[in-house]
Amino acid sequence: MKVIQVGIGGMGNAWLGAAQRSPKVDFAAFVEIDADIADQQAARYGLDRALIFRTLPEALARVAADAVINVTPPQFHREISVLSLEAGLPVLSEKPLAGTMDDARAIVDAADRTGLLHSVAQNYRYRPLTQTIKRVLDSGMLGAVGAVHVEFYKGPRFGGFREEMPQPLIVDMAIHHFDLLRFFLGSEARSIGARSWNPPWSWYRGDASAVAQIDFASGVPASYVGSWCSQAGETSWNANWRFDCERGVLRVEDDSLRVQRLLGVGEGGGALRNQHSQPEIVPLLDMAREGQDYLLDEFVDAVNSGGSPATSAQDNIRTMELVFGAVRACATGETISLA
């Protein structure tokens, strides 16, 4: 498959690397509006400078391609994705699907209208840790999930568009954890309440901290607390998780997964008490490919077979509804129905 990558700086590095590692993908061209970035990346990755164009229409007019990888900032996702689909090219896009719900719906409409695949890079789904969590939950060893709690604390200083976004934590980071909640629970969110704020020391223009309460159609409640301007005590990027289950608890702390099982009920201290096993570390699954490498391989196979990956735009719109439901909840103070 010959692809045009639109955006080769920043997160573009991850896709340049994934495509160069893939035996299934070659580059037809690149699009980069910043000439300095184009020069730097051409030297770093050995790219043909003559194949780096300033706009996607220029690239489409000059080269033949089979697909587009969209690595632009969110506000440009609709323009690039719809143009690509209407030019007959399937799209693999960085998350979020789009910068607004209207733009996200327009992309889904374009994918439906053209019958072409648009896939979204929810790369956190395809990591050994998250795949292991999913396998443990689906195995039934802990029984039904009763509630989920997620904690995320980081203090990255990206510069660029993230530090200018109105809701950087929710739209650019919590989106991963919200998408994982859908993935882990196999259920869609029914409603969300949320509050966001920006600590006085924050280097972000928009709110970099938030809490949320999400109710899923399965009946499982989930709570979320996070910050992108934490000064210490950081979690991993995957966040810390606690799943309270029918027959025990699954906990993730610092990318280590532990389960503790309910053994039974017995007397202790003059009262009946639950008796538990010792916490057991669960070894992580081996994955031949993960993250962007997995997504790119899955995308190529889906295009060739006519299949639909788990993170197609038609599915990922549900994650977007959850994300922008949180944004609306923060703005209005109301619990937002997602039904």
C-alpha positions in Angstrom: 0.0 0.0 0.0 1.3 3.4 -1.0 0.3 6.2 1.5 0.4 9.9 1.7 1.2 11.1 5.3 -0.2 14.5 6.0 1.8 16.0 8.9 5.3 14.7 9.6 6.3 16.7 12.7 5.3 15.9 16.3 3.1 12.8 16.3 4.1 12.3 12.7 7.3 10.8 14.0 5.3 7.8 15.3 3.7 7.1 11.9 6.9 7.7 9.9 8.6 5.1 12.1 5.6 2.6 11.9 5.4 2.9 8.1 9.1 2.4 7.7 9.0 -0.7 9.9 6.0 -2.1 8.0 6.5 -4.6 5.1 3.1 -3.7 3.8 3.5 0.1 3.4 5.5 2.4 1.2 5.3 6.2 1.1 3.9 7.8 -2.0 4.3 11.4 -0.7 4.2 13.6 2.4 2.4 16.8 3.2 4.0 19.4 5.6 3.2 23.1 5.7 6.3 24.0 7.7 9.4 24.0 5.5 11.8 23.7 8.4 10.1 20.6 9.7 10.1 19.2 6.2 13.8 19.7 5.8 14.5 18.2 9.3 12.4 15.1 8.8 13.7 14.5 5.3 17.2 14.4 6.7 16.2 12.4 9.8 14.3 9.7 8.0 15.9 9.7 4.6 12.8 11.1 2.8 12.8 12.3 -0.7 12.4 16.1 -0.3 10.8 16.2 -3.8 7.9 14.2 -2.4 7.1 16.6 0.4 4.3 18.9 -0.6 2.8 21.9 1.2 -0.9 20.9 0.6 -2.8 17.6 0.1 -4.3 18.7 -3.2 -0.7 19.3 -4.6 0.2 15.8 -3.5 -2.9 14.2 -4.9 -2.2 15.9 -8.3 1.3 14.7 -8.5 1.4 11.1 -7.1 -0.7 8.0 -7.2 -1.6 6.7 -3.7 -3.8 4.1 -2.0 -4.5 5.7 1.3 -3.9 8.8 3.6 -2.5 8.9 7.1 -3.9 12.1 8.7 -1.6 13.5 11.5 -2.7 17.1 11.5 -4.0 19.0 14.5 -7.6 18.1 15.4 -9.1 21.3 13.8 -7.9 20.2 10.4 -9.1 16.6 10.6 -12.4 17.2 8.8 -10.8 19.1 5.9 -8.1 16.5 5.3 -10.2 13.4 5.9 -13.2 14.4 3.9 -10.9 15.6 1.0 -9.1 12.2 1.0 -12.3 10.2 1.1 -13.8 12.1 -1.7 -10.6 11.6 -3.7 -11.2 7.8 -3.3 -8.6 7.2 -0.6 -9.3 5.5 2.8 -8.0 7.3 5.8 -6.1 6.3 9.0 -6.3 9.4 11.3 -4.7 10.4 14.5 -7.2 10.8 17.4 -9.5 12.6 18.0 -11.7 11.8 15.1 -12.2 15.6 14.8 -12.0 18.8 16.8 -15.8 19.2 17.2 -18.8 16.9 17.1 -20.1 18.6 13.9 -16.8 17.8 12.2 -16.8 14.3 13.5 -20.3 13.6 12.1 -19.2 15.1 8.8 -16.3 12.7 8.6 -18.6 9.7 9.4 -21.1 11.0 6.8 -18.3 11.1 4.2 -17.1 7.6 5.1 -20.7 6.3 4.7 -21.3 8.2 1.5 -18.1 7.0 -0.2 -18.1 3.5 1.3 -14.4 3.9 2.2 -12.7 3.1 5.5 -11.9 5.8 7.9 -10.1 4.4 11.0 -9.1 6.3 14.1 -5.8 5.7 15.9 -6.9 4.8 19.4 -3.5 3.3 20.0 -3.9 2.7 23.8 -6.2 -0.2 23.0 -3.3 -2.1 21.5 -0.8 -2.3 24.3 0.1 -5.5 26.2 -1.3 -3.9 29.5 -4.7 -3.0 28.0 -5.1 -6.3 26.1 -4.3 -8.2 29.3 -6.9 -6.3 31.3 -9.5 -7.0 28.6 -8.6 -10.7 28.6 -8.9 -11.0 32.5 -12.2 -9.2 32.5 -13.6 -11.3 29.6 -12.4 -14.5 31.2 -15.0 -14.3 33.9 -12.5 -15.2 36.6 -13.6 -12.1 38.7 -17.3 -12.2 37.7 -19.3 -9.2 36.6 -17.8 -5.7 36.9 -19.6 -3.6 39.4 -17.7 -0.2 39.2 -14.6 1.3 37.7 -12.3 4.1 39.0 -9.6 5.7 36.9 -6.8 8.1 38.1 -4.5 9.9 35.7 -1.8 12.5 36.7 0.9 13.9 34.4 2.6 17.2 33.9 3.8 17.3 30.2 4.9 20.6 28.6 4.1 20.0 24.9 4.0 23.5 23.6 2.0 23.9 20.4 -1.8 23.5 20.0 -2.4 21.4 23.1 -1.5 24.3 25.4 -4.0 26.5 23.6 -7.0 24.1 23.6 -10.1 25.0 25.8 -10.2 21.5 27.2 -6.8 19.9 26.6 -7.0 17.1 29.2 -10.5 15.9 28.2 -10.2 16.2 24.4 -6.6 15.2 23.9 -5.8 12.7 26.7 -8.9 11.6 28.6 -10.2 10.5 25.2 -7.9 7.5 25.5 -9.2 6.5 28.9 -12.8 7.1 27.9 -12.3 4.9 24.8 -10.7 2.2 27.0 -13.7 2.3 29.3 -15.9 1.4 26.3 -13.5 -1.3 25.2 -13.1 -2.9 28.7 -16.8 -2.8 29.5 -18.1 -3.7 26.1 -20.9 -1.1 26.7 -21.8 2.4 25.6 -22.0 5.4 28.0 -25.5 6.5 28.9 -24.7 9.7 30.7 -21.8 11.8 31.9 -21.4 14.5 34.5 -18.1 16.4 34.7 -16.3 19.4 36.2 -13.0 20.9 35.0 -10.7 23.6 36.3 -7.2 25.0 35.7 -4.9 25.2 38.7 -3.1 28.6 39.3 0.2 27.1 38.3 -1.0 25.6 35.0 0.9 26.4 31.8 -2.3 25.6 29.7 -4.7 28.2 28.5 -7.6 25.8 28.9 -8.7 23.5 31.8 -6.0 21.0 32.5 -7.7 19.1 35.3 -11.1 17.3 35.5 -13.3 14.8 37.3 -16.1 12.9 35.6 -18.9 10.4 36.5 -20.0 8.1 33.7 -22.9 5.7 33.7 -22.9 2.9 31.2 -25.8 1.1 29.6 -24.7 -2.1 31.3 -25.4 -0.4 34.6 -21.7 0.0 35.6 -20.7 3.4 36.9 -17.2 4.8 36.2 -15.4 7.6 38.0 -12.5 9.5 36.4 -10.1 12.0 37.9 -7.1 13.5 36.0 -4.7 16.3 35.6 -2.2 17.3 32.9 -0.4 19.8 35.1 0.4 17.6 38.0 3.5 18.7 39.9 4.5 15.3 41.4 3.2 11.8 42.1 2.6 11.0 38.4 0.8 7.9 37.1 1.8 6.2 33.9 0.3 7.3 30.7 -2.0 4.3 30.8 -3.5 5.6 34.1 -4.2 3.7 37.3 -7.4 1.6 37.3 -9.5 -0.2 39.8 -12.3 -2.7 38.7 -14.5 -3.8 41.6 -15.9 -7.1 40.5 -18.3 -9.8 41.8 -15.5 -12.1 42.9 -12.6 -9.8 43.5 -10.7 -6.7 42.4 -8.5 -6.0 39.4 -6.0 -3.1 40.0 -3.5 -1.4 37.7 -0.8 0.8 39.3 2.3 2.0 37.5 1.6 -0.4 34.6 1.5 -3.4 36.9 -1.7 -5.5 36.9 -2.8 -7.3 40.0 -5.9 -9.4 40.9 -7.1 -10.2 44.3 -9.9 -12.8 44.6 -12.7 -13.3 47.0 -12.2 -16.7 48.7 -15.3 -16.7 50.8 -16.9 -15.3 53.9 -15.8 -16.3 57.4 -15.6 -15.0 61.0 -13.0 -12.5 61.9 -12.8 -10.1 64.8 -16.2 -11.1 66.0 -18.0 -10.5 62.7 -18.4 -12.1 59.3 -15.8 -10.8 56.9 -14.7 -11.4 53.3 -11.6 -13.5 53.0 -9.3 -12.7 50.1 -6.3 -14.2 48.3 -3.0 -12.4 48.3 -2.8 -10.0 45.4 -1.4 -11.8 42.3 0.6 -10.1 39.6 -0.8 -11.0 36.2 1.9 -11.4 33.4 1.3 -9.2 30.4 0.5 -10.7 27.0 3.1 -10.8 24.3 2.1 -8.8 21.2 3.9 -9.0 17.9 2.8 -5.5 17.1 1.4 -2.8 19.3 0.3 0.9 19.2 0.8 2.5 15.8 2.4 -0.6 14.3 -0.7 -2.7 15.2 -3.1 0.0 13.9 -1.3 0.4 10.6 -1.2 -3.3 10.0 -4.9 -3.6 10.9 -5.7 -0.7 8.6 -3.9 -2.2 5.6 -5.6 -5.6 6.1 -9.0 -4.0 6.5 -8.6 -2.0 3.3 -7.4 -5.0 1.4 -10.2 -7.3 2.7 -13.0 -4.8 2.8 -13.3 -5.3 6.6 -13.9 -2.8 9.4 -11.5 -2.4 12.3 -12.7 -1.9 15.9 -11.8 1.8 15.8 -13.6 2.8 12.5 -15.1 6.3 12.5 -18.6 4.7 12.8 -17.6 3.2 16.1 -15.3 5.9 17.3 -18.1 8.5 17.1 -19.3 7.0 20.3 -16.0 7.9 22.1 -16.4 11.4 20.6 -19.9 11.7 22.0 -18.5 10.8 25.4 -15.7 13.3 25.2 -17.8 16.2 24.0 -20.5 15.2 26.5 -17.9 15.8 29.2 -17.1 19.1 27.6 -20.8 20.1 27.7 -21.1 18.9 31.2 -18.2 21.1 32.3 -19.7 24.1 30.6 -23.3 23.7 31.9 -22.9 22.0 35.2 -25.5 19.4 34.1 -25.4 15.7 33.6 -25.5 15.1 29.9 -27.6 12.3 28.5 -25.9 10.3 25.7 -28.8 8.1 24.9 
